[in-house]
């Protein structure tokens, strides 16, 4: 019986992930938007080059559109949250100007 349990555990073992960065490109963005439907979510990444804060209209040049499943988006949200929590623990709270609802 113990042998069957070990065989089942071995069959669901997670593979090792190797990140290949040989074709990697870096992209700086300072504007984002998220859109989604039932089957996929899209993250729009762009660059806002507006220097005047009093502008009535701001143009953001979209550089990339990242499309993913809701499951991948959920994993990304968890990883981003954990990374930001560690960052703020080390460097202090990041204030983005949103007031907390009480």
Helices and strands as residue ranges (DSSP letters): H 2-11, E 31-36, E 41-48, E 60-68, H 70-91
